[in-house]
Amino acid sequence: MTVLVDTPMWPAHGMLWSHLVSDTSLEELHAFARAQGIPRRGFDLDHYDVPADRVDALVVAGARRVSAGELTRALIASGLRVRAKDRPAR
């Protein structure tokens, strides 16, 4: 069981964001996020969006820092990935 966080590189709301995922289960991901004070509103079907200034603390708490490509491959391998075409229309 591993929680992964990628390099902050996704711009929104005037800052950079990272993705936080589990390579095992959404329950593990939600528990880790809850323990780290990440609000549930940051959850986007298969990952949490987290601001760049939180990444170091997440790593200290046990998340493994990975590249965006590694995170995507792990999410796909876990079977938890929600593809863009499968996401509900906004």
Disulfide bonds with the S-S distance in Angstrom:
none
